[in-house]
Amino acid sequence: MIRRPTQPRGIALLLVIALLGAATIMAYAMLSTSALQAQAGTNAAYVAQADALAESGINLACYYLQRPERAPVLSSGVYPGQTNVSFGAGAGGTVNITVSRFDHNGALLPPNHYLITSTSSAGPGGKVQRTLRSRVNVNARYDVRYALATATDFRLPSLLSTVTVRDDGSYNRPADLALVRTDGNLTVDLVTSIVDKISAASVSSLISSSQLLPLPNYPTRATPTRSGEAQLNLLKEIPHYWYRGQRYTMDRLTSNPSNVTLATPTPATNPLNVWYADATRTFGGNVTLNGTLVIVGNNTVDVIVNGRTVITARNDTTTGRPVLPALIVDRDVIFSSTGRRLEVTGLTWIGRDIRQTGLVNALNPLNAAEFRGALMFAGNPSRIDSSYTGSFEVRYQRNVVQDLWDLSDTDRIPQSVKVVSWGR
């Protein structure tokens, strides 16, 4: 009897199960790979988003360092950074920004250098983070932008015959930049005119309220101060001053000048013809100075105008524009009577008041005070005193105040921001 070979039973089922298992594994692997690829693509998008946010944080800090008047917050006149900065719903994340005068190792950076650190958060829960650091150099200078600037409450009295503050048209003044700035309240009595826009806490006058602009965030002060952090630099080293990196010596005004042109006898040591006195000086007759006059003595000395005094700041030989103020007076400018005249071309800085002594003389013409360039009152209080009678004119001339060197070490207007380094 012949036996037939026995066929394994169920082998087809095992093969089918094996094939199904292999297919399932392959399908799962393909799905897993696709999911991983999708997740990797999503993560890459979040990483790119975080990188872009961190870079945007650096750029934003650079913008506010160059335009501090538009910064939402300032610390000592500098944008310090912010937390949780959002660039809109479409940005999909936030950024923390810090601006420091120290590097990441805690070492103090050179003057005008800052370290910007920008840390971004993107993705669900902000889990994807990126940090960028950039060291920048801010090029800044003190920019005299106002025709008339006063540090505190200021009053223009009614005895003035005319008051005119105007721009000579040489400066394309932005719409949000005032011609007159008072870091307090401005009171204007019966005067002829003050033209253009005014920044002040308030204005009490006949001036239209449409001319009133809010005080800017920056510069933090209208004028340099007599002393302290924001001191007028020319007052720091009297009788010396700096010009083109060299230290020069002012000539001392030891008497009351009258009918004279003040000219230094030593132009090699005083090229800008700067004169100083530490006591009150009376200018009689016709006095002319093509240079700078500094009258300073612990807030106690004045300039008395007893004739016609003309002061014009000396020009730099390269730029053709002044680099120093024309007139600095520690306390008051005093007109000794009527018929007196003061003409200044350049920057004038007065510690306190403009006033008049003596009775009004009907036989003499009224006084005249003309300031071409810019006028600053830095004291508390400061004013055009009610004793003054005559015309008072300030004409903003950009060309005689735009290149002043080192007027003050604070409240400088940034001109540009240069990136020194950039990285993680």
Secondary structure, 3 states (H helix, E strand, C coil): CCCCCCCCCCHHHHHHHHHHHHHHHHHHHHHHHHHHHHHHHHHHHHHHHHHHHHHHHHHHHHHHHHCHHHCCCCECCECCCCCCEECCHHHCEEEEEEEECECCCCCECCCCEEEEEEEEEECHHHCEEEEEEEEEEEEEECCCCCCEEECCCEEECCCCCEEEEEECCCCCCCCCCCCEEECCEEEECCCCCCCCCEECCEEECCCCHHHEECCCCCCCCCCCECCCCCEEHHHCCCCEEEECCEEEECEECCCCCEEEEECCCCCCCCCCCEEEECCCEEEEEEEEEECEEEECCCCCCCEEEEEEEEEECCECCCCCCECCCCEEECCCEEECCCCCEEEEEEEEEECCEEEECCCCCCCCCCEEEEEEEEEEECCCCCEECCCCCEEEEEEECHHHCCCCCCCECCCCEEEEEEEEEEEC
